[in-house]
Amino acid sequence: MREFTKEKKFRKFKGRIESLEDFVSPEWWKYIFDSIYLKTDADVVMDDELTEKEVDIFLEILKLKKDDRILDLACGQGRHTIEFYKRGYREIEGIDLSEYLINKAKQKAKKEGLKIKFRKGDARNLPYKDNTFDYVMILGNSFGYFSNASDDYKVLREVYKVLKPYGTLLLDIADGDYVRNHYKPYTWEWIDDKYVVLRERQLSHDKRLLISREIVIHAQKGVVVDQIYSERLYSQLEIEEILKSAGFKNISFHTNLILQSKRNMDLGMMENRIVLTAIAPKENIKISPKVKVFNICVLLGDTNLKMDNEYEIEAIRQLKIALQKLEGYKFSYIENHKSLFYDFGNLKTDLVFNLCDDGYNNNAKMELHIPALLEVLNIPYTGSPPHTLAVCYDKSLVKAIANSLGIPTPNEYLIMPEDTTYNIPTNFPVILKPNFGDGSEGIYKDSVVYNSIEFTEALNRLRKEMPTTPILVEEFLTGDEISIGIIGNLPYDFEILPILKIDYSELPDDLPPICGYEAKWDFNSIYYKKIKYVPAELDKEVEEKLYDMLLKLYHRLDLRDYARFDIRFSADGTPKLLEVNPNPGWSWDGKLKIMSEWKNMDYSEMLEKIIRSSLKRYNMI
């Protein structure tokens, strides 16, 4: 038997670490479950007597029939799967992401002459048809390993799909409240005659994760493993909430498994576990999932004020074509703001698809007035509420909020319209932009300045163009510029789209690499012709840290249904938030649509996902 993976063999000892959370790999679960895991956790996962007692408890709860189809999800080395099979439940199989543990399960089953099917697979994308299993079991605290709770939600949705109508999920997870109050910050133990394991634990800053560090030392070889991992902590209330969100009902909490180690040592997350069941209440009949036809009113900008804009006309045409492809919906349109109050007062609709990102009467300052009016009239609508639109309209305010959450932003200061004196930057280059605005209005190639003369010229030009708008003077970042899109709603039902990078490589060297007004709206400009959008290639850990930051901001700003975050890296590689876009551009050729395509969603599917996110938020589906 190998004693540790090749990857871990050459992993360096990290020394003292103040914050374990900063060193957690977002995909730690890909590497940790090997022979060393079977040693460090042997007092639980290799104890046959304990496994038998646990199966006794599970059978008392489930009342299984011998011909029930059972899936042991995240089965590890198959200890529960094998024990159930030995008890006569032959329609059981196991699946786990660890190839090492699955091979161990297969070897053990073969050695004992047991015909059990084990396979490698990801719990977020199960390789089974819908309505396959009577029971799905997730045992031994094998839930909550992902860095985002949305992935836990995906697991539960997959379980829901593969369960037969009114099938049962059996879940055995750590008692999150108990762990928060009783975890041991430091422990150590000999796990056999040669190996000693040192453990260090900390709660994450939001107290939702327990971060653990294990240093395994061999008596002769020294440190063989220094690994850090995290597990999400669910209280009974929190696990019930995510189960209900995933569609489960009749959630029953049966018992807590209280364990003691035969080594009389640290059991960590396995010490006190909640055992619960939940039912997937599906009807076993073949009907379309869209029996109800939803009446959707699509609210656009005032098209009477855009008749000379060929791009806007084409965008609306493409939108209507895409919506026509969706089944289960009846669409109507409001495109004239002169009769808006009358139309709203007489509106009979299930939902307003609010695509009026131009604002009332195509005035961007009045974008927030549309959802405010809809709320007064108690009409459901897609997208963010008025207070969110108001905050995000103020670029400097958004970044102040981001800073309060520990999210880096460019250095900046404001010059107010009434200011007669102002500071000239000491560090160039900087970029000048309107603090209020939409669609990169006021941001041109000359907005990036490299000396005090260019600064004064750019400031005077902006003040003349927008005399009542504060001017934001911002550090100009020279690294990659990216956009991250999110569709859905927190805490669980959301999807992060593939990250988009703005490719400036074909721009002439004498032009600053920015995606300003010329790049978006001057179709004859070199910016429009040369800038491309390509998938970003980021380190996985950088991605996960970005996701963590932006989800905090999504929650703090009360963003709803969909949003886009624009970020640029500094010269030293620090990602800094530029802007938050609630209700971002919905056009057939926009960033959100491009990112969705990379997720294998066509334009129609992207629009429907936004609509259904809103319908679900209003509990209509």
C-alpha positions in Angstrom: 0.0 0.0 0.0 1.3 3.5 -0.8 1.7 5.6 2.3 0.9 9.0 0.7 0.2 10.5 -2.7 3.0 11.6 -4.9 1.6 15.1 -4.8 1.7 15.2 -1.0 5.1 13.6 -0.8 6.8 16.7 -2.2 4.5 19.2 -0.5 6.5 21.6 1.7 5.9 22.1 5.4 4.2 25.5 5.7 5.5 26.5 9.1 3.4 28.7 11.4 0.2 30.2 9.9 -1.8 32.9 11.5 -5.0 32.5 9.4 -5.6 29.0 8.1 -8.5 30.3 6.0 -6.1 32.0 3.7 -4.4 28.7 2.8 -7.4 26.5 2.1 -7.4 25.1 -1.4 -10.9 25.4 -2.9 -10.6 21.8 -4.2 -8.9 20.2 -1.2 -11.3 17.3 -1.4 -9.6 16.2 -4.6 -6.4 15.3 -2.9 -6.9 14.5 0.8 -8.8 11.2 0.7 -6.0 8.6 0.4 -4.1 6.1 2.6 -3.0 8.9 5.1 -6.7 9.7 5.6 -7.4 6.1 6.3 -4.7 6.3 9.0 -5.6 9.6 10.6 -9.3 8.8 10.7 -9.0 5.0 11.3 -10.7 5.1 14.7 -13.9 5.8 12.8 -13.7 4.9 9.2 -11.8 1.7 9.7 -13.8 0.5 12.7 -16.0 -2.4 11.6 -17.8 -2.6 14.9 -18.7 1.1 14.8 -19.9 0.7 11.2 -22.2 -2.1 12.2 -23.7 0.0 15.0 -24.3 2.9 12.7 -26.0 0.7 10.1 -28.2 -0.7 12.9 -29.4 2.9 13.6 -29.9 3.7 10.0 -32.0 0.5 9.4 -34.1 1.4 12.4 -34.9 4.8 10.9 -35.4 3.7 7.3 -37.3 0.4 7.5 -35.9 -0.7 4.1 -37.2 -3.5 2.0 -34.8 -5.9 0.5 -35.5 -4.9 -3.1 -35.2 -1.2 -2.5 -32.7 0.5 -4.8 -30.2 2.4 -2.6 -27.3 4.8 -3.5 -24.5 5.4 -1.0 -23.4 8.8 -2.1 -19.9 9.9 -1.2 -19.4 6.3 0.0 -15.6 6.6 0.5 -14.0 3.1 0.9 -17.5 1.6 1.0 -17.7 0.7 4.7 -21.5 1.4 4.9 -22.3 0.1 1.4 -20.6 -3.3 2.1 -22.3 -3.6 5.5 -25.8 -3.0 4.0 -25.0 -5.5 1.3 -24.1 -8.1 3.9 -27.4 -7.5 5.6 -29.2 -8.6 2.5 -29.8 -5.2 0.7 -28.3 -6.3 -2.7 -29.7 -3.3 -4.7 -27.2 -0.9 -3.3 -24.3 0.8 -5.0 -21.7 3.4 -4.0 -20.2 6.4 -5.7 -17.4 8.7 -4.6 -15.0 11.3 -6.2 -11.9 9.8 -4.7 -10.4 7.2 -7.1 -8.2 5.9 -4.3 -11.1 5.2 -2.0 -13.3 3.7 -4.7 -10.5 1.3 -5.6 -10.2 0.3 -2.0 -14.0 -0.4 -1.9 -13.7 -2.5 -5.1 -10.8 -4.4 -3.7 -12.6 -5.2 -0.4 -15.8 -6.2 -2.1 -13.9 -8.5 -4.5 -11.9 -10.0 -1.7 -15.1 -10.9 0.2 -16.9 -12.1 -2.9 -19.5 -9.3 -2.8 -21.1 -8.2 -6.1 -21.4 -4.5 -5.4 -21.1 -1.7 -8.0 -18.8 1.1 -7.1 -18.0 4.0 -9.4 -16.1 7.3 -9.3 -18.3 10.3 -9.8 -19.1 13.9 -8.8 -22.0 14.4 -6.5 -22.9 17.7 -8.2 -23.5 15.8 -11.5 -24.7 12.3 -10.8 -24.4 9.8 -13.7 -27.9 8.3 -13.1 -31.3 8.8 -14.7 -34.0 10.7 -12.9 -36.3 8.6 -10.5 -33.7 5.8 -10.1 -33.4 5.2 -6.4 -35.7 4.6 -3.5 -33.1 5.9 -1.0 -30.0 8.0 -1.2 -27.7 8.0 1.8 -25.0 10.6 2.5 -23.2 9.2 5.6 -20.2 9.8 7.8 -20.2 13.6 7.5 -19.6 13.5 3.8 -21.6 16.7 3.1 -20.4 20.3 3.1 -16.9 20.0 1.6 -17.3 22.6 -1.2 -16.1 26.2 -0.8 -19.5 27.6 -1.8 -22.9 26.5 -0.3 -24.3 26.7 -3.8 -22.4 23.5 -4.6 -24.0 21.8 -1.6 -27.3 22.9 -3.0 -26.4 21.3 -6.4 -25.7 18.0 -4.6 -29.1 18.1 -3.0 -30.8 18.9 -6.3 -29.0 16.0 -7.9 -30.2 13.7 -5.1 -33.7 15.0 -5.5 -33.6 14.2 -9.2 -32.3 10.7 -8.9 -34.7 9.8 -6.1 -38.0 8.1 -7.1 -41.2 10.1 -6.3 -41.4 10.3 -2.5 -38.0 8.7 -2.2 -36.0 9.3 0.9 -32.7 11.0 1.6 -30.8 9.9 4.7 -28.3 12.5 5.8 -25.6 12.1 8.5 -23.7 15.3 9.1 -21.8 17.1 11.8 -23.9 19.1 14.3 -22.7 22.6 13.2 -23.8 24.4 16.5 -22.0 21.7 18.5 -18.8 22.0 16.5 -18.8 25.8 16.7 -18.9 25.7 20.5 -16.7 22.6 21.2 -14.0 22.3 18.5 -10.5 21.8 19.9 -8.0 24.4 18.5 -5.0 22.2 19.0 -4.6 18.4 19.4 -2.1 15.7 18.7 -2.0 11.9 18.7 0.0 8.9 17.7 -2.0 7.1 15.1 0.3 4.0 15.1 3.8 3.2 16.1 5.4 5.4 13.4 3.0 8.2 12.7 1.9 11.2 14.8 -0.7 13.7 13.6 -0.9 17.3 14.8 -4.2 19.1 14.3 -5.0 22.8 14.4 -8.5 24.3 13.9 -10.0 27.7 13.4 -13.5 29.0 12.5 -13.7 31.0 9.3 -14.3 34.7 9.7 -18.1 34.2 9.2 -18.1 31.1 11.5 -19.7 29.0 8.7 -16.6 26.9 8.1 -14.3 24.9 10.4 -10.8 25.2 8.9 -8.5 22.3 9.9 -4.8 21.7 9.5 -3.2 18.3 9.8 0.5 17.8 9.9 1.4 14.1 9.7 4.9 13.2 10.9 6.8 9.9 10.4 9.2 9.0 13.1 12.1 8.6 10.6 11.0 10.5 7.5 9.7 13.6 9.2 6.8 15.6 7.8 5.0 13.6 5.1 1.7 15.7 4.9 0.8 19.2 5.8 -2.7 19.8 4.6 -5.5 22.3 5.2 -9.1 21.8 4.5 -12.5 23.3 5.4 -15.9 21.9 6.1 -19.2 23.8 6.2 -21.1 23.8 9.4 -24.8 23.3 9.3 -27.1 23.7 12.3 -30.4 21.9 12.3 -32.1 25.1 11.1 -29.6 25.8 8.4 -29.7 22.2 6.9 -33.5 22.3 7.0 -33.4 25.6 5.1 -31.2 24.3 2.3 -33.1 21.0 2.0 -36.4 22.9 1.6 -34.8 25.2 -0.9 -33.8 22.1 -2.9 -37.4 20.8 -2.9 -37.4 18.3 0.0 -40.3 18.1 2.5 -41.1 16.1 5.6 -37.7 16.7 7.1 -37.3 14.7 10.3 -34.4 14.8 12.8 -34.0 11.4 14.3 -31.0 11.2 16.6 -27.5 12.5 17.2 -24.6 10.1 16.8 -22.3 10.7 19.7 -19.0 8.8 19.2 -16.0 8.1 21.3 -12.6 7.1 19.9 -11.1 3.8 20.8 -7.8 5.6 20.8 -9.5 8.1 23.2 -8.4 10.9 20.8 -9.7 13.7 18.7 -12.8 12.9 16.6 -13.3 16.4 15.2 -16.3 16.7 13.0 -17.3 13.1 13.6 -17.8 13.5 17.3 -21.4 14.6 17.3 -23.5 14.2 14.1 -27.1 14.9 13.2 -29.1 12.1 11.5 -32.1 13.2 9.5 -34.4 12.1 6.6 -36.1 14.1 4.0 -38.7 13.2 1.3 -38.6 14.1 -2.4 -42.3 14.7 -3.1 -42.5 14.1 -6.8 -45.5 12.9 -8.7 -44.8 9.7 -10.8 -46.7 11.0 -13.8 -45.4 12.2 -17.2 -46.4 15.8 -17.5 -44.6 18.9 -18.8 -42.8 20.7 -16.0 -44.4 23.9 -17.3 -48.1 23.1 -16.9 -48.8 26.7 -15.8 -48.4 29.3 -18.5 -46.9 32.4 -17.0 -47.9 35.8 -18.2 -44.8 37.9 -18.4 -44.8 41.6 -19.2 -41.5 42.7 -20.7 -40.7 46.3 -19.7 -38.2 48.1 -22.0 -36.9 51.6 -22.4 -39.1 54.0 -24.4 -38.5 52.8 -28.0 -40.1 56.0 -29.4 -37.0 57.8 -28.2 -34.7 55.3 -29.8 -36.1 55.0 -33.3 -32.8 56.4 -34.8 -30.7 53.9 -32.9 -30.2 50.9 -35.1 -28.3 48.9 -32.4 -31.2 49.4 -29.9 -33.8 48.3 -32.5 -31.8 45.2 -33.3 -31.3 44.4 -29.7 -35.1 44.4 -29.1 -35.7 42.4 -32.2 -33.2 39.7 -31.0 -34.8 39.8 -27.6 -38.3 39.1 -28.9 -37.0 36.3 -31.1 -35.3 34.6 -28.2 -38.4 34.9 -25.9 -40.6 33.5 -28.6 -38.6 30.2 -28.3 -39.6 29.7 -24.7 -42.4 27.4 -23.9 -44.8 27.9 -20.9 -44.8 31.7 -21.2 -47.0 34.4 -22.8 -45.1 37.6 -23.3 -46.4 41.1 -23.7 -44.4 44.3 -24.0 -44.4 47.9 -22.7 -42.2 50.1 -24.8 -43.9 53.5 -24.4 -43.3 55.4 -21.2 -45.9 58.1 -21.9 -48.6 55.7 -20.9 -46.6 53.9 -18.3 -48.6 54.8 -15.2 -51.9 53.9 -16.9 -50.4 50.6 -18.2 -49.1 49.6 -14.7 -52.4 50.5 -13.1 -54.2 48.1 -15.5 -51.6 45.4 -15.7 -52.6 41.8 -15.4 -49.4 39.8 -15.3 -47.5 37.2 -13.2 -44.2 39.1 -13.5 -42.7 42.1 -15.0 -39.4 41.3 -16.8 -37.7 44.6 -16.0 -35.3 45.3 -18.8 -35.7 49.1 -18.5 -32.0 49.7 -17.8 -32.3 53.1 -19.5 -34.5 54.4 -16.7 -37.9 56.0 -16.8 -38.1 58.1 -20.0 -34.7 56.8 -20.8 -33.1 58.8 -18.0 -30.5 56.6 -16.3 -30.9 58.6 -13.0 -34.5 57.3 -12.9 -33.7 53.6 -13.4 -34.5 53.0 -9.7 -38.0 54.7 -10.1 -39.3 51.8 -12.2 -38.9 49.0 -9.5 -40.0 51.6 -6.9 -43.3 52.1 -8.7 -43.7 48.3 -9.2 -43.2 47.8 -5.5 -45.8 50.5 -4.6 -48.3 48.7 -6.9 -47.3 45.3 -5.5 -46.3 43.9 -8.9 -43.6 41.2 -8.9 -40.6 42.1 -11.1 -37.2 40.7 -12.1 -33.9 42.2 -10.9 -32.7 44.3 -8.1 -34.8 46.6 -5.9 -34.6 50.4 -5.9 -32.3 50.8 -3.0 -29.7 48.5 -4.7 -29.9 50.5 -8.0 -29.5 53.7 -6.1 -26.4 52.5 -4.3 -24.8 51.0 -7.3 -25.3 54.1 -9.4 -22.8 55.7 -7.1 -19.4 54.1 -8.0 -17.5 55.5 -5.0 -20.2 54.4 -2.6 -20.1 50.9 -3.9 -16.4 50.7 -3.5 -16.6 52.1 0.1 -19.0 49.2 0.9 -16.7 46.8 -0.8 -13.8 48.1 1.3 -15.8 47.5 4.5 -16.1 43.8 3.5 -12.3 43.6 2.9 -12.7 43.7 -0.9 -9.8 45.6 -2.6 -10.6 48.6 -4.8 -8.4 51.1 -6.7 -7.1 54.1 -4.8 -9.4 57.0 -5.6 -10.8 60.4 -4.6 -13.8 62.6 -5.6 -13.8 66.1 -7.1 -17.2 67.6 -6.4 -18.9 70.0 -8.9 -18.6 72.9 -6.5 -14.9 72.4 -5.7 -12.8 75.3 -6.9 -9.6 73.7 -5.7 -8.6 70.1 -6.0 -5.6 67.8 -5.5 -3.5 66.7 -8.5 -2.4 63.1 -8.2 1.2 62.4 -7.2 1.1 58.9 -8.8 0.2 58.6 -12.5 -1.4 57.1 -14.5 -4.9 57.8 -13.3 -8.3 57.6 -14.9 -11.1 60.2 -14.6 -14.7 59.0 -14.8 -18.1 60.3 -13.8 -19.0 59.0 -10.4 -22.6 58.6 -11.6 -23.4 57.1 -14.9 -24.2 54.1 -17.0 -22.8 52.5 -20.1 -19.3 54.0 -19.7 -20.7 57.4 -20.4 -17.9 60.0 -20.1 -15.1 57.5 -20.2 -12.9 57.9 -23.3 -9.4 57.2 -24.4 -8.3 60.6 -23.1 -9.7 59.8 -19.7 -6.5 57.9 -18.8 -3.9 60.6 -18.1 -0.1 60.4 -17.4 0.8 63.9 -16.1 -0.7 67.0 -14.5 -1.4 68.8 -17.8 -3.4 65.8 -19.2 -5.2 65.6 -15.9 -6.3 69.2 -16.0 -7.5 68.9 -19.6 -9.5 65.7 -18.9 -11.1 67.2 -15.8 -12.1 70.4 -17.6 -13.6 68.3 -20.4 -15.6 66.1 -18.1 -16.8 69.1 -16.0 -18.0 70.8 -19.2 -19.8 67.7 -20.4 -21.3 66.8 -17.0 -21.3 70.0 -14.9 -23.4 68.6 -12.0 -21.7 65.2 -11.6 -18.8 64.4 -9.2 -15.6 63.3 -10.9 -13.9 60.2 -9.7 -10.1 60.2 -9.9 -9.0 56.6 -9.8 -5.7 54.7 -9.8 -5.4 53.2 -13.3 -4.8 49.5 -13.1 -2.6 47.9 -15.7 -3.4 44.2 -15.2 -6.0 42.0 -16.8 -9.6 43.2 -16.8 -12.3 40.6 -16.1 -16.1 40.4 -15.6 -17.9 37.9 -13.4 -21.6 37.2 -13.9 -24.0 35.6 -11.5 -27.6 34.5 -12.2 -29.9 33.5 -9.3 -30.3 34.3 -5.7 -28.6 33.6 -2.4 -28.1 31.7 -0.3 -28.1 28.6 -2.6 -30.0 29.0 -5.8 -27.5 30.8 -8.0 -25.0 30.1 -10.7 -21.6 31.8 -11.3 -20.9 32.1 -15.0 -17.5 31.5 -16.6 -15.2 34.5 -16.1 -14.8 36.8 -19.1 -11.5 38.6 -19.9 -11.3 41.7 -22.0 -8.5 41.1 -24.6 -6.8 44.4 -25.4 -3.9 42.7 -27.2 -4.8 44.0 -30.7 -5.1 47.6 -29.6 -2.3 49.9 -30.8 0.3 50.7 -28.2 -0.6 54.4 -28.1 -4.1 53.7 -26.9 -4.9 53.0 -23.2 -6.4 49.5 -22.7 -9.9 50.5 -21.4 -13.4 49.4 -22.3 -15.0 52.9 -22.4 -17.7 54.6 -24.3 -15.9 54.2 -27.7 -15.6 50.5 -27.2 -19.3 50.0 -26.5 -21.1 52.6 -28.6 -18.8 54.0 -31.3 -19.1 51.2 -33.9 -16.5 52.8 -36.2 -13.8 53.2 -33.4 -10.7 51.1 -33.3 -11.7 50.1 -29.8 -15.0 48.6 -31.0 -13.2 46.7 -33.8 -10.1 45.5 -31.9 -11.3 44.6 -28.4 -12.4 41.0 -27.9 -14.0 39.0 -25.0 -12.3 35.7 -24.2 -12.5 33.2 -21.3 -10.3 34.2 -18.5 -7.6 31.7 -17.3 -7.2 32.2 -13.6 -5.6 30.1 -10.9 -8.3 28.1 -9.2 -7.5 29.5 -5.8 -7.7 33.1 -7.2 -11.1 32.2 -8.7 -12.5 30.9 -5.5 -11.3 33.9 -3.5 -13.0 36.2 -6.0 -16.2 34.2 -5.8 -16.1 34.4 -2.0 -15.7 38.2 -2.1 -18.3 38.8 -4.7 -20.9 36.6 -3.0 -20.5 38.7 0.1 -21.0 41.8 -1.9 -24.0 40.2 -3.7 -25.6 39.7 -0.3 -24.6 43.1 1.2 -26.0 45.1 -1.8 -29.1 43.0 -1.9 -28.6 42.1 -5.6 -31.3 39.9 -7.0 -31.7 37.5 -9.9 -28.6 38.6 -11.9 -25.6 40.9 -11.7 -22.2 41.5 -13.2 -19.0 42.5 -11.4 -16.1 44.3 -13.2 -12.7 43.7 -11.8 -9.1 44.7 -12.8 -5.8 43.4 -11.6 -3.1 45.7 -10.3 0.5 45.3 -11.5 1.3 43.2 -8.5 -1.6 40.8 -9.3 -4.2 42.1 -6.8 -7.8 41.9 -8.1 -9.6 45.2 -7.4 -13.3 45.9 -7.9 -14.1 48.5 -10.5 -17.9 48.4 -10.6 -21.0 46.5 -9.7 -23.8 46.2 -12.3 -27.2 45.2 -11.0 -29.6 44.4 -13.9 -26.6 44.3 -16.3 -26.9 44.5 -20.0 -29.3 41.9 -21.4 -28.5 42.3 -25.1 -27.9 39.3 -27.5 -24.2 40.4 -27.9 -23.5 41.5 -24.4 -21.0 40.2 -21.8 -23.7 38.3 -19.8 -24.9 36.5 -22.9 -21.3 35.6 -23.9 -20.5 34.2 -20.5 -23.7 32.2 -20.6 -22.8 30.7 -23.9 -19.5 29.5 -22.3 -21.8 27.7 -19.8 -23.7 26.1 -22.7 -26.7 28.4 -22.3 -28.0 30.0 -25.4 -29.6 33.4 -25.3 -33.1 32.1 -24.8 -32.0 29.9 -21.9 -30.2 32.8 -20.2 -33.3 35.0 -20.3 -35.4 32.1 -19.0 -33.0 31.5 -16.2 -33.3 35.1 -15.1 -37.1 34.9 -15.3 -37.3 31.6 -13.3 -34.9 32.9 -10.7 -37.4 35.7 -10.1 -40.4 33.4 -10.1 -38.8 31.2 -7.6 -37.9 34.2 -5.4 -41.6 35.1 -5.3 -42.5 31.4 -4.6 -44.4 31.1 -7.9 -42.6 27.9 -8.8 
